[in-house]
């Protein structure tokens, strides 16, 4: 098999920064020490640049999950350049292709089905995509964005100034230019590289698939902790235009928290979310599919499958009734309803349907747990 030629520049960057981070930085610390300021700046830039990718390159520009003030865009564009992961335009173009052709080896730029190494970093080491390096036809909207095109046209100077200028200036103010560049610059860069690369690799290998099994994307709270909330990747791949990845309040998603917090001061707007009903339906469909798959070893599999299907159908109907009524209440919000009695009746109906849905959901969950435990199908 003839493999595409290597990309010397990418290999040099990855090799050199890794050697400096793994060998150079520890040696420097051993002989010169490290102070608290360098550590704090390194941690800050780790989150700032990493979330410039997740909040900026990914959720803002690749998926248009929300809108941002021009000042926020410029900050995220500079932070993204500091990660040395190519321009917004190129990154978003690759990512949109990934979503459109996920897991299709000859089309997905970083298909997880080609293995961990390829999806993590290997896809950037060879000329796998030389034919589409300048094809941004799937990003015509971004080509109209002045911030995107400014960063794209001046990418290299922005990268150099942002990485060496900012860390160098902070190091000068702190009295140790080289130490700051090594710790808050190079070591931080290598860490950001690999935690964001985990989104393409590990998040497609390790975890659960509660919303869809049509692709390799997984949900994994542990990975989310290291990827600024991007570890809820199974959810993201079915609801890619949602500004959230972790939809529950307890799920670690600092990117979501940042976007939401900025909306409180009008720096972000039009935050897109997925309707609850669609999320519930996707999850229930996967539970039904998994339950039926687990029943094959039971002697009365057909009978149990019919029972599960029956309870599932009731649950879906009650869910539909509840959300339909809820939508009617929301539609009437802010408008006068002719008779106050009609409003009270509608509110009562929604509560009644919600209770009915909750009861059936509990019944379904008990039945699902009963027939999907290892003991049930042993």
Secondary structure, DSSP 8 states (H G I E B T S, - for coil): -----B-HHHHHHHHHHHHIIIIIHHHHHHHH---HHHHHHHHHHHHHHHHIIIIIIIIIIIT--SEE-HHHHHHHHHHHHTTTS--HHHHHHHHHHHHHTTT-TTTSTT-GGG-HHHHHTGGGTB-TTGGGTT--GGGTTGGG-HHHHHHHHTHHHHHHIIIIIIHHHHHHHHT-HHHHIIIIIIIHHHHHHHHHHHHHTGGGTSSB-SS--SSS--B-HHHHHHTTTTTBHHHHHHSTT-S-S--STTS--HHHHHHHHHHTTTSEE------HHHHHHHHHHHHHHHHHHHGGGSTTHHHHHHHHHHHHHHHHHHHHHHHHHHHHHHHHTTS--S-HHHHHHHHHHHHHHHHHHHHHHHHHHHHHHHHHSHHHH-
